[in-house]
Amino acid sequence: MPPAAKGHQTLSAYITSRFDEFSRSQKDVAQYVVDHLDEVAFHTAEELARRANTSSSTVVRFSQALGFEGFPELQEAAREEYRHGHRQPPRGLDASAPLFSLDMNPFESAVAADHVNVEDTARRVSRSEVEAAIELIGGCERVLIAGTDQMAFFASYLRHLLMLLDVRAEIAASPSQEALSRMGRIDAGTLVIGLSAGRPHPLVVRAMKIGRHRKAPTLAITDATLSEIAKLADRTLYYSSNSPAFVRSHTGLLSIIQALAYGVYSRDTSQYDERIRAFKLK
């Protein structure tokens, strides 16, 4: 660790403490390093840059901004933290019988990453935050879910699940006049949910800012703990999105969405059972 990092036990803690000092592109790298130490520890600067949606020169400059000579020194610090924080096999499982072989093919690599993501998401999500989020959804007058591009699918799916439970839900998935009109109706009785992967879309940030300004409850569901929408939200649920593929893994996000809907259903199963049976879903 560089001399400036004295007093901090880990690379992640050091980066988090200095997050506001970085440029916008450096913040993208910072978010990725904090949330994906296992990838940073073993990927090249070029691969890290691709996954963080920036350039390799930005990765190098970010390393130097932290006080390292270059990326190899930052990577060594990431490896050190990863070694000390690496999880032991879950209790009850035979560590000598791995779920996947060492010579995994692309299919097995993707499935293995999803398996880890679901476990990591479950470990890092706070039970109190989840319970509070369920109470917000079940107790609000209206839900507005903001998510664009690939997040638009998950916004639509969450809306579908909530509508099955007779929760009034709408989505803002593009800067259309209709979506902007929905955002314009945000009030104190509206729960604003922002979905993001990596850097949040300006529309999602805008929805969260409107909600905060109008004293509406806000919930962020994101794969970056230092995300801008996390700072604007009353509650934040984090999901892990590591993937060997060319896109992020959304298995953890899907698990959170379905768990939230099930949590709302579980608040009063007798109330919802007849409605669910009418849709022939059980």
C-alpha positions, -999 to +999 in steps of 0.1 A: +000+000+000+012+036-007+023+057+023-009+077+020-029+047+029-016+044+064-044+038+089-065+018+064-065-019+066-076-027+031-074-013-004-112-011-006-114+010+026-087+033+012-104+038-021-138+044-004-123+071+018-109+090-012-138+083-036-150+119-038-115+131-049-116+111-082-127+122-116-158+108-131-140+082-151-117+073-122-149+068-100-160+041-125-127+023-119-130+028-082-165+013-081-153-017-100-122-023-079-142-021-046-169-045-058-149-069-079-116-075-061-114-111-073-114-099-110-091-070-103-066-093-086-061-114-117-071-094-148-049-071-169-054-033-169-069-036-203-095-061-192-103-041-161-108-010-182-132-028-205-153-041-177-153-007-160-163+010-193-132+032-194-096+032-209-065+014-197-048+048-193-075+058-169-068+026-149-031+035-147-038+071-138-062+059-111-035+036-097-011+066-096-037+088-080-039+063-051-001+066-047+010+034-065+037+035-092+013+018-116-014-008-120+008-039-110+012-024-075-025-018-072-032-053-084-009-067-057-028-048-030-060-062-044-046-097-043-035-093-007-070-082+003-086-109-017-064-136-001-074-125+034-111-121+026-115-152+005-144-173+018-141-207+032-164-235+018-199-233+032-205-254+062-218-289+053-202-290+018-173-312+009-145-290-002-129-319-019-158-323-043-160-290-062-192-280-080-173-273-112-141-288-125-109-268-130-110-271-168-144-254-172-158-248-206-175-214-213-209-226-203-197-240-170-177-208-164-208-186-168-229-209-146-201-210-119-200-172-119-237-169-115-236-194-086-210-173-068-229-141-076-261-154-059-241-165-028-222-132-027-254-112-031-271-131-002-241-125+020-238-088+013-274-078+014-285-067+049-316-084+063-328-051+079-325-033+045-345-061+027-372-060+054-374-022+052-376-024+014-405-049+016-423-026+040-418+004+017-432-015-013-462-030+006-471+003+023-467+029-005-495+042-027-476+039-059-442+025-071-421+041-099-393+018-111-366+036-131-343+015-153-330+020-188-313-002-215-307-037-200-322-026-167-355-018-185-362-056-187-358-060-149-378-029-142-406-043-164-404-077-146-405-062-111-435-041-122-452-073-135-446-092-102-459-062-081-490-058-104-498-095-097-500-085-060-522-055-068-494-030-061-498+000-084-465+001-103-452+021-133-418+022-150-396+049-165-374+031-190-366+058-216-366+097-218-400+096-235-428+121-227-448+094-210-419+084-187-412+120-179-449+125-171-448+096-147-417+111-130-435+144-128-462+128-107-437+116-080-449+127-045-445+117-009-467+086-015-446+073-043-418+048-038-390+054-063-369+024-072-337+029-092-320+000-110-284+003-123-255-018-135-223+002-133-227+039-139-264+047-136-282+063-165-290+100-161-327+093-163-324+070-132-304+096-114-330+122-122-358+100-109-340+095-076-332+132-073-369+141-079-379+116-053-354+129-028-365+165-034-402+157-030-396+137+001-406+104-015-391+071-002-363+059-025-347+025-030-315+018-050-308-017-064-272-016-078-241-036-084-218-007-073-217+001-036-204+036-044-230+043-071-245+078-073-280+064-069-270+047-037-260+081-023-295+094-032-314+065-018-329+059+016-323+022+012-298+003-010-297-033-020-264-045-035-261-074-060-229-091-073-225-091-111-191-107-118-191-126-151-165-141-175-188-132-204-190-100-224-220-088-203-225-085-165-243-113-147-278-103-136-285-135-116-281-117-083-304-089-094-331-113-105-329-130-072-334-097-053-363-087-075-381-121-070-373-121-032-388-086-028-420-097-045-422-128-024-416-107+007-445-085-002-466-117-008-456-132+025-469-102+044-504-115+039-505-147+020-543-152+025-549-118+009-529-126-022-536-164-026-570-160-043-555-134-067-525-156-075-548-186-082-568-165-106-537-160-126-530-198-124-495-191-112-495-217-083 
